[in-house]
Amino acid sequence: MNLVLKAVVTLGSLGFALGLALALAYLRLAVRVDPRLAKVLEILPGTNCGACGYAGCEKYAEELVNSDVPANLCAPGGQEVARKLAEVLGVELKEVQRRVAVLACQGGRAEMKDAFRYYGLENCRAAHLVHGGSKSCMYGCLGLGTCVEVCPFGAIKMGANGLPIIDETLCTACGLCVEACPVHIIHLVPFPQKVYMGCASHDKGKDTRKICSVGCIACKICEKSCPYDAIHVVDDLAVIDYSKCTSCGICVHKCPTKSIVDRVKVRPYAIIGLNCNGCGECVKVCQFKAIEGELNQRHKVLRERCIGCGLCFQVCEPKAITMAGALGHKEKTVQYG
């Protein structure tokens, strides 16, 4: 009996000692999880697109709670997600400028010739391995929809003309399509930027004309007509400086090949009120002869010619001009004739 009792006491003591050791080790070596991590994961969209620069939402969440990582790196979440993350983390939020993906090519089946007929995988990256693709323009969209496949938000679909169509309402500017494009013609531009270059060709103008009807021919008409010095031809391609561009749309209408794209569906138009003093400054700046009138008499706008660039609005000292329509206007005139 004493032997049994000794065995029970010994084993019990040993079990207690080992259990206590395990408990102490757990407390000492336990990996403490920041309670904010779960909240951060709930806020993040969970698309794991990698636009933040980390391998998925969970990794970004870990970096947010464990290091000094900006809370505004989630492109799909935008400003709303950034605001919620900043609240949970107790950090100051920097404003996130929304961006959108655009296609720097308009050369579809109807506008651009093929150099040869491609037979192979329906994948742009695979096609690009064969002499740079079947398009005559080495800078042009291959039109096989790799960007459509990689978009996790369904924001891109192929159009009837063989070019991808980007739905701005669904695009989150995650950048996956930008990375997937083998010819690098998908760009992310600031959402407020309404005008962008719809061509990426650096070929000479005469060569571009032979293969594409909507390619940039480096004529410099856009450069000469821009009142803000925001567009210049560099290496046979017009390049827009978004820091200067006001999206007035003048270059869009001046471009002879229509290679510059205007994201605005309907432009505003100028209206001249009764307080016009007939100074003629608006006539001088209008490049489309859309305003006429005698000096010192009220002028009028030729609606069919007005493109809504707003230059007349800016130079009108008596503030007699209103930009009305789709894009709104800054000031209203009191009376109209």
C-alpha positions in Angstrom: 0.0 0.0 0.0 2.8 2.4 0.9 4.4 1.6 -2.5 1.3 2.4 -4.4 0.8 5.6 -2.4 4.4 6.6 -3.1 3.9 6.0 -6.8 0.7 8.1 -6.9 2.4 10.9 -5.0 5.5 10.8 -7.2 3.6 10.7 -10.5 1.2 13.4 -9.3 4.0 15.6 -8.2 5.8 15.0 -11.5 2.7 15.8 -13.5 2.0 19.0 -11.5 5.6 20.1 -12.0 5.6 19.4 -15.7 2.2 21.1 -16.1 3.4 24.2 -14.1 6.5 24.3 -16.3 4.4 24.1 -19.5 2.1 26.9 -18.2 5.1 29.1 -17.4 6.6 28.4 -20.8 3.4 29.3 -22.5 3.2 32.5 -20.6 6.8 33.3 -21.3 7.0 32.2 -24.9 3.4 33.0 -26.1 3.1 35.1 -29.2 0.8 37.9 -28.3 -1.7 38.9 -31.0 -2.5 42.6 -31.2 -6.3 42.9 -30.7 -6.4 45.5 -33.4 -5.4 42.9 -36.0 -8.8 41.3 -36.2 -10.5 44.7 -36.6 -8.0 45.6 -39.3 -8.7 42.4 -41.2 -12.5 43.1 -41.0 -12.0 46.5 -42.6 -9.7 45.4 -45.5 -11.6 44.1 -48.6 -9.9 40.7 -48.6 -9.2 40.7 -52.3 -5.5 40.0 -51.8 -4.7 41.9 -55.0 -1.2 43.0 -53.7 -1.7 46.6 -54.7 -0.5 47.7 -51.3 2.9 46.1 -51.9 2.4 43.2 -49.5 1.4 39.5 -50.1 -2.3 39.8 -49.4 -4.5 41.6 -47.0 -3.4 39.6 -43.9 0.2 40.5 -44.4 -0.7 44.2 -44.9 -2.8 44.0 -41.7 0.1 42.6 -39.7 2.4 45.3 -41.0 -0.2 48.0 -40.1 -0.4 46.9 -36.4 3.3 46.0 -36.0 5.1 48.8 -37.8 4.8 52.3 -39.1 3.1 51.5 -42.4 0.7 54.1 -44.0 -3.0 53.3 -43.7 -3.8 54.5 -47.2 -2.1 51.8 -49.3 -5.2 49.8 -50.1 -6.2 50.9 -53.6 -9.5 48.9 -53.8 -10.6 50.2 -50.4 -9.9 53.8 -51.2 -10.5 56.7 -48.9 -13.2 55.0 -46.9 -11.1 52.0 -45.9 -8.1 54.3 -45.2 -10.3 56.4 -42.9 -11.5 53.4 -40.9 -8.0 51.9 -40.6 -6.7 55.3 -39.3 -9.4 55.3 -36.6 -8.5 51.8 -35.4 -4.8 52.4 -35.5 -5.0 55.9 -34.0 -2.9 57.5 -36.7 -3.2 60.6 -38.9 -4.7 59.9 -42.3 -3.2 61.2 -45.5 -5.7 61.8 -48.3 -5.9 59.2 -50.9 -6.2 60.4 -54.5 -8.4 58.1 -56.5 -6.9 56.7 -59.7 -8.3 54.8 -62.6 -6.8 52.5 -65.3 -6.8 53.8 -68.9 -5.8 52.1 -72.1 -3.1 54.0 -74.1 -4.2 52.4 -77.4 -7.2 52.9 -79.6 -6.0 50.7 -82.5 -8.6 48.0 -82.6 -9.4 45.7 -85.5 -10.9 48.6 -87.5 -8.1 51.0 -87.0 -4.9 48.9 -87.0 -3.6 46.4 -89.4 -2.2 43.0 -88.4 1.4 42.1 -89.3 0.6 38.4 -89.4 -2.1 35.9 -88.3 -1.4 34.5 -84.8 -2.3 31.0 -83.9 -1.7 30.1 -80.3 -2.8 30.6 -76.7 -5.4 33.3 -76.2 -3.1 35.2 -73.9 -1.3 38.5 -74.5 1.9 37.4 -72.8 2.1 34.3 -74.8 1.4 36.2 -78.1 4.0 38.8 -77.2 6.7 36.1 -77.2 6.0 35.6 -81.0 7.7 38.6 -82.6 6.1 41.0 -80.1 2.6 40.1 -81.2 0.6 40.1 -84.4 -0.2 43.8 -84.5 1.6 46.0 -87.0 2.3 48.5 -84.2 4.7 47.0 -81.7 3.3 49.4 -79.1 -0.4 48.4 -79.7 -2.8 46.4 -77.7 -2.7 42.7 -78.6 -6.4 42.3 -77.7 -6.4 38.8 -76.2 -7.8 39.9 -72.8 -5.1 39.0 -70.3 -6.0 42.2 -68.4 -9.6 40.9 -68.3 -8.5 37.6 -66.7 -6.4 39.2 -64.0 -8.9 41.8 -62.9 -10.5 40.6 -59.6 -13.2 43.2 -59.7 -14.7 42.5 -63.2 -13.9 46.0 -64.3 -12.5 45.1 -67.7 -14.2 43.4 -70.6 -13.3 42.9 -74.2 -15.1 45.1 -76.7 -16.4 44.2 -80.2 -13.4 46.0 -81.8 -10.9 43.8 -80.0 -9.9 46.3 -77.3 -10.5 46.0 -73.6 -13.1 48.4 -72.1 -12.5 49.6 -68.6 -15.5 50.3 -66.3 -14.4 53.2 -64.2 -17.2 52.6 -61.7 -15.7 49.2 -60.9 -11.9 49.9 -61.3 -10.1 50.2 -58.0 -6.7 51.0 -59.5 -5.1 47.9 -57.9 -2.6 47.8 -60.8 -2.9 44.1 -61.6 -3.8 44.8 -65.2 -0.9 47.2 -65.5 1.5 44.5 -64.4 -0.1 41.9 -66.6 0.1 43.9 -69.9 3.2 42.8 -71.8 3.2 46.0 -73.9 2.7 48.3 -70.9 -0.1 50.3 -72.4 -2.4 50.3 -69.4 -1.7 53.3 -67.1 -3.1 54.6 -63.9 -4.1 58.2 -64.0 -5.6 60.5 -61.4 -9.4 60.1 -61.5 -10.0 63.9 -61.9 -7.8 63.8 -65.0 -10.3 63.8 -67.8 -7.9 63.9 -70.8 -5.2 61.3 -71.5 -3.0 60.1 -74.3 -4.7 57.2 -76.1 -1.5 56.1 -78.0 1.9 54.7 -77.0 3.7 54.6 -80.3 7.1 56.1 -80.7 7.3 55.4 -84.4 7.7 58.3 -86.9 4.5 59.9 -88.0 4.7 58.7 -91.5 5.2 55.1 -90.3 2.3 55.3 -87.9 0.0 56.6 -90.6 0.6 53.5 -92.7 -0.5 51.0 -90.0 -2.9 52.9 -87.7 -5.6 55.5 -88.3 -5.7 56.8 -84.7 -2.1 56.8 -83.8 -0.1 59.8 -82.7 1.9 61.3 -85.7 3.9 63.8 -83.6 2.5 66.7 -85.6 2.8 69.0 -82.4 -0.6 70.6 -83.1 -1.6 69.7 -79.5 1.6 71.2 -78.2 1.1 74.4 -80.0 -2.6 74.8 -79.1 -2.3 74.0 -75.4 -2.7 77.2 -73.4 -1.2 75.7 -70.3 2.0 74.2 -71.7 0.9 70.8 -70.5 1.5 68.7 -73.5 4.8 68.2 -75.4 5.9 65.8 -78.1 8.8 63.6 -76.7 10.4 60.9 -78.8 7.6 61.2 -81.5 4.8 60.8 -78.9 2.7 63.5 -77.2 3.1 63.4 -73.5 0.7 65.1 -71.1 2.0 66.7 -67.9 -0.9 66.0 -65.4 0.5 68.6 -63.0 -0.3 71.3 -65.6 -3.2 69.8 -67.5 -6.6 71.2 -66.7 -8.5 68.8 -68.9 -9.8 71.7 -71.0 -10.1 69.3 -74.0 -8.6 71.7 -76.6 -5.9 69.1 -77.6 -8.6 66.5 -78.0 -10.4 68.5 -80.6 -7.3 69.8 -82.3 -5.7 66.3 -82.7 -6.0 65.3 -86.4 -5.9 61.6 -85.7 -8.0 61.7 -82.5 -5.3 59.9 -80.6 -6.0 61.9 -77.4 -8.9 60.6 -75.4 -11.5 62.7 -73.4 -13.1 60.7 -70.6 -15.9 63.4 -70.3 -19.0 62.1 -72.0 -20.7 65.5 -72.3 -18.8 68.7 -72.0 -20.3 72.0 -70.6 -20.8 75.0 -72.9 -20.4 78.7 -72.4 -23.4 81.1 -71.9 -22.9 84.8 -72.1 -25.1 86.9 -69.8 -26.6 90.3 -70.2 -23.8 91.9 -68.3 -21.4 91.3 -71.1 -19.5 94.6 -72.0 -18.3 93.5 -75.4 -14.6 93.7 -74.5 -13.8 90.9 -77.0 -11.3 89.1 -74.7 -13.3 85.9 -75.0 -13.1 86.1 -78.8 -9.3 86.4 -78.6 -8.8 83.2 -76.5 -11.3 81.0 -78.3 -9.5 78.7 -80.6 -12.7 77.4 -82.2 -14.3 80.6 -83.3 -17.2 79.8 -81.1 -17.9 83.4 -79.9 -18.8 86.3 -82.1 -20.0 89.9 -81.6 -19.3 93.5 -82.2 -16.9 95.4 -79.9 -18.6 97.0 -76.9 -21.8 95.0 -77.6 -23.0 91.8 -76.0 -21.3 88.7 -77.6 -22.9 85.4 -78.2 -21.7 81.8 -78.2 -22.1 79.5 -81.2 -23.2 76.4 -79.3 -22.3 74.0 -82.1 -18.7 75.1 -82.0 -18.1 75.5 -78.3 -16.2 72.6 -76.7 -16.5 73.8 -73.1 -12.8 74.4 -72.6 -13.5 77.3 -70.2 -10.8 79.8 -71.5 -13.5 82.4 -72.1 -14.8 82.0 -68.6 -11.3 82.7 -67.2 -10.6 85.9 -69.1 -14.1 87.5 -68.7 -13.6 90.4 -66.3 -17.3 91.2 -65.8 -18.0 87.6 -65.1 -20.6 87.5 -67.7 -19.8 83.9 -68.9 -21.2 80.8 -67.2 -20.0 77.3 -68.0 -23.2 75.3 -67.9 -23.9 71.7 -68.5 -22.4 68.3 -67.5 -19.3 69.5 -65.6 -21.1 72.3 -63.8 -19.8 75.8 -63.4 -18.0 78.1 -60.9 -20.2 81.2 -61.0 -23.7 81.9 -62.2 -24.8 85.0 -64.0 -27.9 86.7 -62.8 -29.6 87.4 -66.1 -29.7 85.6 -69.5 -31.1 86.9 -72.8 
